[in-house]
Structure formats: structure tokens, C-alpha cells
């Protein structure tokens, strides 16, 4: 029997980051020595006080359904965090807790978009943005950037891309995959363009907010342009900052009427996030934040070693980032020197020949590049760069 699949799923590609990590795991299972720089997952343990909160929740019987949009305690913790860290004021009706920031974005797109709508996505982009837009029936419109523009869009580029069909801008700073971020001045200039288009909604994906080492403090779009608040949805979560990827807790903050519709979507898909994970996330947001800065310091140490080390490899250019735990390097010259077809072939060669798993830039809308995660210890990074260097020498 041949199964007929929906036209919807035919438009969607598997996640390149997950696919590469699975392939690396398969090779490890075969006994191969594989170093994985493909997954965006901190290598630290979840902080002790967060784990203890989860254990306490189990012992206290917090194992039943919660409200679809999150427990009152966690929603209040999110509200307090947004006020404390970002100067943004929200009510409980403006918060939706989901099974990870990815679901928060998915809920938003499903609640907001229709056939014929367009969504502006700066590239390089997180691999899931375009496909989630397609699943909502809309069309992703890619705003390409390069290292010459520091992988940032300009106000003129943004203005020229907006049409009558433009419904949403997805904005991510610091960026996955580049680690580049926008300054307060750059955000203000983009906000001036956005304010001229009142129909345009904005999704600000701030998931890497606390993995940050730029000279000036992290600034969100909502802080720079309070007038955008009724059109802004802030996306965040606990996965990256608190090393809680497996706990699957993200959240959205936005206009109450939009959050209500997003809650309807979630209510007919997953319903509430895990009750125990919500208790842990509450402890993470409300507790001592020293663990976050300690992890960030270690990520910066790795960044400061990895970026110049990649930049010294033959045929490779790598620019520093201001946050996240990724290096995004231009390997185009190396690809041409080796006679390879593209970055996909390069990533395959490095996996097979050097035993190093990376993610091709094509998956992020930037051919000729590779993304390398430094969410692993420095010794692993040093070994990986040594192997990559040997492979590039032929």
C-alpha cells in the first residue's frame, strides 16, 4: 500500500541540525570516534537548585494537568523576569508557556498567518523558521546578509522588503547561527521602519539573551521601541541559559488577544507543558542567577579561543560573535580549493574523514559556511580544529 502524504508535509525538510546529530550518533554507535559540534545544547548540568525543585514537585504530587498556558507560579516568574531583565511589563493574560520556545513560535505562526501572507526572515536564520512558516501556509521572504554587513539587515533592506502581503518579521538577536547581535542604535533604526507599517507584527526570538558578552548590555526590541508593544511577541525560554534543553519549557509574551488564540492552538495540540518541568523553570527564573553568568563566562572563553583558531585555517574566515554558543565560519575558499561541490559536501567530508560533525550553512540560508557549536569543552574544540585543519590540508 502506498501512503498519500499531505501537501503540507511535502514542503518541509527535516531539521539539518538534528539530522547531523543523529548521523554522528549512528557513527559513534558503530565505534567511530566522532566529535559533535552540531547541536545547540549546553554541556553543563542543569543547576542543582533547579533539579531539586523538580524533585520536590514530584514528592509534593505536582504530577497532574496544569492550565494549558502554564501554572500561575511560572507565569508570574516569567512576568518578573521580563520586568527585571528587559524593563517590559506584562499581565498573566499576555503570557503563554509552551513545550519549548520552538512551540511558542509555532503557536504564533499558526494563530497569525494565512495563505498569501509573507514573513520576513533575515538570513542566516535558525533552520526551523522558514519551514514553520510554510506549515502555517505562508511564504518565507529571506533577507540575505553577509559577513560584510556583519550578518545584520539594514533599515533600507527591511523597508524595501515590506509589501502589502507582509504580516510578520522574525527577529533573532543574538543570532543562531552567527552569534551576531544588534546594538541599541541599530535596533532603533529598524524600529523606525517598523513603526511606519502598523499591520506588520514582530516576533523577537530572545532565547540567547543571557549568553552575551558584547561591550554594551543586551537590549530587546521592546525596550528600544515601547510603541511596538501591541505588535510584538517576545519569545524566550529556559533551555539555553539554564542548560535545560530536555525540560522543554519556553514562553511567549504578547498582546492578550493574540496570546488567547495561541493558547487555543496549544490546547488542541500538546495542551499544557510538563508540570514538573514548569516547577523547575519557576525555580530557574526566580532563583540565584549566578549559574547563568558562570556558564556564559565559559562560553565566552571557548568563543575567544575557537573563532581566531578557525580564522587561521586555510581557506576559512570566521568573525567574532557577541553571544550564543556558535561560530559561523565562511569555508567557501576551502571548498573551492578541495574541489568540493558545496558546504554540504564539506560537512560530509569532515564527518567521514575527520570525525567532526558540523552543520552546513545551506541549512541556515548561507551556502559556503559551516556552523560549529562550542557547547562542548575546550579540549574537544581543540581536537576538532586540529582534525578539521588536517582534513583541509588534504
Protein Blocks (a to p, Z undefined) as FASTA:
>chain_A
ZZdddfklmmpccdfklmmmmmmmmmmmnopacddfkbccdfbdcdfklmmmmmmmmmno
pabccdfkbpfklmmmmmmmmmmmnopacdfklcccdebjklmmmmmmmmmpcghiacdd
dddddfklmmmmmmnopacddddddfkloopacfklmmmmpcfklmbdcddddddfkopa
cdfklmmmmmmmmmmmmkbccdddfklmmmccbfbdcddfklmmmmlmmmcccdddfklm
nopmknopadddddfklmmmmmmmmmmmnmpadfklmmmmmmmmmmcfklmmmmmmmmmm
mmmmmmmmmmmpghiacdddfedjbdcddfklmmmmnopablmlmmmmmmmmnopacddf
klnopghiacddfbbcfklmmmmmmmmmmmmnZZ
